[in-house]
């Protein structure tokens, strides 16, 4: 039995090809849908000599850049990310401050979330999501003996989250705030936060959310439009009603690739926040189900890699993999929920699918780090049999 087990582990592939392939499939679907959903917008706006191919070319460049930077990150050992986690998080906070400075930060549709780099815009909140995962994972290990206490274990991390949230609300970017807060709390819970503190947060969370909503007129308008979009289909409920129309037209099998009507400048942000609605219109319930299953497998595989890291006593790696899994799961669920009317509009993209350089780049870096975690796990297992 030992010989059989040793031979099995000796022949273990050095990479997680399942994770690689599901990521590539999602990127491929995203590239096709970005082109399909943006072709009319690009042609009408005359953004370049390439016109209808504008967003397709840019998304292709972003993906190529993601592969290049992701490969470099894959070559870096995981202990480097743990050692540099506080430093990266401070850089993230500095970027959140810089984006608020006039002349540095760029305002689009009333929100100042981007730093202009000339050829493209960089969104710091996307980087902060990954930096938060690194920092929270490192924090849990540094405070492992104090995680069950409020004063020394929970409150310092809460203060950091409040500071980050304050900077995000100034942009404003409530969607990123929600994702980052949930990621941090999820990692703290996985790292040993007591049930009493965790459930206390769940109880007080609605009060905080209510305060944030009522303190901002534009957020209040989104809630009103979310609760009854058909009462004002040309105003507050415009995005949601057209998203629902897109899903309705798609029915079970869809109208076919390129056949969407809603993408013809009826549905705002069709190639970013509402790309799933266009996919639902063109590929129907079947296409949406396939995408959801691919995301589910991606997240489950990340948690499976985290479990293997725990077995190898690599706790930072485990928390990192779980954190990335939480990130993709939470942002995916929120984006899909917004598209079908389960949540108010948040301005969050769908990981790996939606158009956007910052999002694609950080998504691919995160996957590269998880692949490195898995690679080190496999190397450790294979090393036991040499």
C-alpha positions in Angstrom: 0.0 0.0 0.0 2.9 2.4 0.8 4.5 1.7 -2.6 1.2 2.5 -4.4 0.8 5.7 -2.4 4.4 6.8 -3.1 4.1 6.1 -6.8 0.9 8.1 -7.0 2.4 11.1 -5.3 5.7 10.8 -7.3 3.6 11.0 -10.6 1.7 14.0 -9.3 1.6 16.8 -11.9 3.7 19.9 -10.9 0.8 22.3 -11.8 -2.9 22.4 -11.1 -4.0 22.1 -14.7 -7.7 22.1 -13.8 -7.3 25.6 -12.1 -5.3 26.8 -15.1 -7.9 25.6 -17.6 -11.0 26.9 -15.9 -9.3 30.3 -15.5 -8.4 30.3 -19.2 -11.9 29.3 -20.2 -13.4 32.2 -18.1 -10.9 34.6 -19.7 -11.8 33.4 -23.1 -15.5 33.7 -22.5 -14.9 37.2 -21.1 -12.9 38.3 -24.2 -15.6 37.1 -26.5 -18.3 38.8 -24.4 -16.4 42.1 -24.1 -16.1 42.3 -27.9 -19.8 41.3 -28.4 -21.1 43.8 -25.7 -18.9 46.7 -26.7 -18.8 46.6 -30.5 -21.6 49.1 -30.9 -20.5 51.4 -28.2 -17.0 51.6 -29.6 -18.1 52.1 -33.2 -20.5 54.9 -32.2 -18.0 56.7 -30.0 -15.2 56.6 -32.6 -12.6 56.0 -30.0 -9.9 55.0 -32.5 -9.2 54.0 -36.1 -10.0 50.5 -35.1 -13.5 51.6 -33.9 -15.5 48.4 -33.2 -12.4 46.5 -32.1 -11.3 49.2 -29.6 -12.3 47.4 -26.4 -11.4 43.9 -27.8 -7.8 45.1 -28.5 -7.5 46.8 -25.1 -8.8 43.8 -23.2 -6.4 41.6 -25.1 -3.5 43.8 -24.1 -4.7 43.7 -20.5 -4.8 39.9 -20.6 -1.4 39.7 -22.1 -0.1 42.1 -19.4 -1.8 39.9 -16.8 -0.1 36.8 -18.1 3.3 38.6 -18.1 3.0 40.0 -14.6 1.3 36.9 -13.3 4.2 34.7 -14.5 6.7 37.0 -12.7 4.5 36.7 -9.5 4.4 32.9 -9.9 8.2 32.8 -9.8 8.2 34.6 -6.4 8.1 32.3 -3.3 5.1 32.7 -1.0 7.1 33.7 2.0 8.0 37.0 0.2 4.3 38.0 0.1 4.0 37.3 3.8 7.0 39.3 4.6 6.0 42.2 2.4 2.2 42.2 3.3 2.3 45.2 5.7 4.4 47.2 3.2 2.0 46.4 0.3 -1.0 47.3 2.4 0.5 50.7 3.2 1.2 51.3 -0.5 -2.5 50.5 -1.1 -3.6 53.1 1.4 -1.3 55.7 -0.2 -2.8 54.9 -3.6 -6.3 55.4 -2.1 -5.2 58.8 -0.8 -3.5 59.8 -4.1 -6.7 59.0 -6.1 -8.6 61.7 -4.1 -6.1 64.4 -5.0 -7.3 66.7 -7.9 -5.0 66.4 -10.9 -3.9 62.8 -9.9 -7.3 61.1 -9.5 -9.6 61.0 -12.5 -13.4 61.4 -12.1 -15.7 59.3 -14.2 -19.5 59.4 -13.8 -19.3 61.3 -10.5 -16.8 58.9 -8.9 -13.0 59.6 -8.4 -11.7 56.0 -8.5 -9.0 56.0 -11.1 -5.4 57.3 -11.5 -4.6 58.2 -15.0 -1.4 56.6 -16.4 -1.8 58.2 -19.9 -2.5 55.1 -22.0 -4.9 53.7 -19.4 -6.5 54.3 -15.9 -5.5 52.4 -12.8 -8.1 51.7 -10.1 -6.3 51.4 -6.7 -9.2 49.6 -5.0 -8.6 46.6 -7.2 -5.0 46.3 -5.8 -6.2 47.0 -2.3 -8.4 43.9 -2.4 -5.4 41.7 -3.0 -3.3 43.7 -0.5 -6.0 43.3 2.1 -5.9 39.5 1.7 -2.2 39.5 2.2 -2.3 41.8 5.2 -5.2 40.0 6.9 -3.6 36.6 6.4 -0.3 37.9 7.9 -2.1 39.7 10.7 -4.0 36.5 11.7 -0.7 34.6 12.0 1.1 37.4 13.9 -1.8 37.7 16.3 -2.7 34.0 16.5 -2.5 33.9 20.3 -4.6 37.0 20.6 -7.3 36.4 18.0 -9.9 35.4 20.6 -9.5 38.8 22.3 -11.3 42.0 21.3 -8.8 44.6 22.4 -5.6 43.0 21.0 -6.9 40.7 18.4 -10.0 42.2 16.7 -10.0 46.0 17.3 -6.6 46.8 15.6 -7.8 45.1 12.4 -11.2 46.8 12.7 -9.4 50.2 12.8 -7.5 49.3 9.7 -10.8 48.4 7.9 -12.5 51.5 9.1 -9.6 53.7 7.7 -9.7 51.8 4.4 -13.5 52.1 4.3 -13.3 55.9 5.0 -11.0 56.4 2.0 -13.2 54.3 -0.3 -16.3 56.2 0.7 -14.6 59.5 -0.3 -14.3 58.3 -3.9 -17.0 56.9 -3.4 -16.8 53.2 -4.0 -19.3 51.4 -1.8 -19.0 48.1 -3.8 -15.2 47.8 -3.2 -15.8 48.7 0.5 -18.3 45.9 0.8 -16.0 43.3 -0.8 -12.9 44.4 1.1 -14.7 44.4 4.5 -16.2 40.9 3.8 -12.9 39.5 2.7 -11.1 40.8 5.8 -13.8 39.6 8.2 -13.9 36.2 6.4 -10.1 35.8 6.8 -10.3 36.8 10.5 -13.1 34.2 11.0 -11.1 31.5 9.3 -8.1 32.5 11.3 -9.7 32.0 14.7 -12.0 35.0 15.4 -14.5 33.9 18.1 -18.1 33.2 17.2 -19.3 35.8 19.7 -17.4 38.6 17.9 -18.3 37.3 14.5 -22.1 37.1 15.2 -22.0 40.5 17.0 -20.7 42.0 13.7 -23.5 40.3 11.8 -26.0 41.9 14.2 -24.5 45.4 14.0 -23.8 45.3 10.2 -27.4 46.2 9.2 -27.2 49.3 11.3 -24.0 50.4 9.7 -25.3 49.7 6.2 -28.5 51.6 7.0 -26.4 54.6 8.1 -24.2 54.5 5.0 -27.2 54.3 2.7 -29.2 57.1 4.3 -26.2 59.4 4.6 -25.8 59.5 0.8 -28.6 60.7 -1.6 -27.2 58.7 -4.6 -27.0 55.5 -2.6 -30.6 56.1 -1.4 -31.7 56.5 -5.0 -30.1 53.2 -6.0 -32.0 51.5 -3.2 -35.3 53.0 -4.3 -34.6 52.0 -7.9 -33.6 48.5 -6.7 -36.8 47.9 -4.7 -39.1 48.9 -7.5 -37.3 49.5 -10.8 -40.4 49.4 -12.9 -41.9 52.4 -11.1 -39.3 54.6 -12.8 -37.9 52.5 -15.8 -36.4 55.6 -17.5 -34.8 57.0 -14.3 -33.7 55.2 -11.1 -34.6 51.7 -12.4 -33.2 52.1 -16.0 -30.1 49.8 -15.6 -32.0 47.1 -13.8 -35.0 47.0 -16.0 -32.9 46.7 -19.2 -30.8 44.0 -17.5 -33.9 42.0 -16.7 -35.2 42.6 -20.3 -31.9 41.1 -21.5 -32.2 38.0 -19.4 -35.9 37.7 -20.5 -35.0 37.9 -24.2 -32.4 35.2 -23.7 -34.8 32.6 -22.3 -33.2 29.2 -22.2 -30.7 29.0 -25.1 -30.3 32.7 -25.9 -30.6 34.7 -29.2 -27.1 33.8 -30.3 -23.7 35.4 -30.2 -23.9 39.0 -31.4 -27.7 39.0 -31.4 -28.2 41.1 -28.2 -30.4 44.2 -28.6 -29.8 45.6 -25.1 -26.1 46.1 -25.8 -27.0 48.6 -28.6 -26.6 51.4 -26.1 -29.8 50.5 -24.1 -28.0 48.8 -21.3 -25.4 51.1 -19.6 -22.0 49.6 -18.8 -22.9 46.5 -20.9 -19.2 45.5 -21.2 -18.3 46.0 -17.6 -20.8 45.8 -14.7 -23.6 44.2 -16.8 -21.7 41.8 -19.0 -23.6 38.9 -17.5 -26.9 40.3 -18.7 -25.6 40.4 -22.3 -24.2 36.9 -21.9 -27.7 35.9 -20.6 -29.4 37.5 -23.6 -27.1 35.8 -26.2 -26.6 32.4 -24.5 -29.6 32.2 -22.3 -30.0 30.4 -19.0 -27.7 27.6 -20.2 -24.8 30.0 -20.8 -25.3 31.8 -17.5 -25.4 28.4 -15.7 -22.1 27.3 -17.3 -20.4 30.5 -16.2 -21.7 30.1 -12.6 -20.5 26.5 -12.6 -17.1 27.5 -13.8 -16.8 30.2 -11.1 -18.0 27.7 -8.5 -15.3 25.2 -9.5 -12.7 27.9 -9.5 -13.5 28.9 -5.9 -13.9 25.4 -4.7 -10.5 24.5 -6.2 -8.9 27.5 -4.4 -10.3 26.2 -1.1 -9.1 22.8 -1.9 -5.6 24.2 -2.4 -6.0 26.0 1.0 -6.8 22.6 2.6 -3.7 21.1 1.2 -1.6 24.0 2.5 -3.1 23.4 6.0 -2.0 19.7 5.7 1.5 20.9 4.8 1.4 23.3 7.8 1.6 26.4 5.5 -0.9 28.5 7.2 -0.2 31.8 5.5 -0.6 30.1 2.1 -3.9 28.5 3.3 -5.3 31.9 4.3 -4.1 33.5 1.1 -5.8 30.9 -1.1 -9.0 31.1 1.0 -8.9 34.9 0.8 -8.6 34.9 -3.0 -11.4 32.3 -3.1 -13.6 34.6 -1.0 -12.7 37.6 -3.2 -13.8 35.8 -6.4 -16.9 34.3 -4.7 -18.1 37.5 -3.1 -17.5 39.8 -6.0 -19.0 37.2 -8.4 -22.1 36.8 -6.3 -22.6 40.5 -5.9 -22.1 41.2 -9.6 -24.5 38.4 -10.6 -27.0 39.5 -7.9 -26.9 43.0 -9.3 -27.5 41.8 -12.8 -30.6 39.8 -11.8 -32.0 42.3 -9.3 -31.0 40.6 -6.1 -28.8 43.5 -5.0 -28.7 47.2 -5.6 -26.3 48.5 -8.3 -22.7 48.4 -6.9 -20.4 49.2 -9.8 -18.5 45.9 -9.3 -17.2 44.0 -12.3 -17.4 40.3 -12.8 -13.9 38.8 -12.2 -12.0 37.5 -15.3 -15.0 38.4 -17.6 -15.7 42.1 -17.4 -13.7 44.7 -19.3 -11.1 46.6 -17.3 -7.3 46.7 -17.0 -7.0 47.0 -13.2 -9.5 44.2 -12.5 -8.1 41.8 -15.0 -4.5 42.4 -14.0 -5.1 41.9 -10.3 -7.4 38.9 -10.9 -4.6 37.2 -12.9 -1.9 38.1 -10.3 -4.1 36.6 -7.6 -4.6 33.4 -9.6 -0.8 33.2 -10.2 -0.2 33.4 -6.5 -2.7 30.6 -5.8 -1.0 28.5 -8.5 2.3 29.2 -6.7 0.8 28.0 -3.4 -0.4 24.8 -5.1 3.0 24.4 -6.8 4.8 24.6 -3.4 2.3 22.1 -1.9 2.9 19.6 -4.8 6.7 20.2 -4.5 6.5 19.5 -0.8 4.6 16.2 -1.4 6.9 15.1 -4.3 9.9 15.9 -2.1 8.9 13.5 0.5 9.4 10.6 -1.9 12.8 11.4 -3.3 
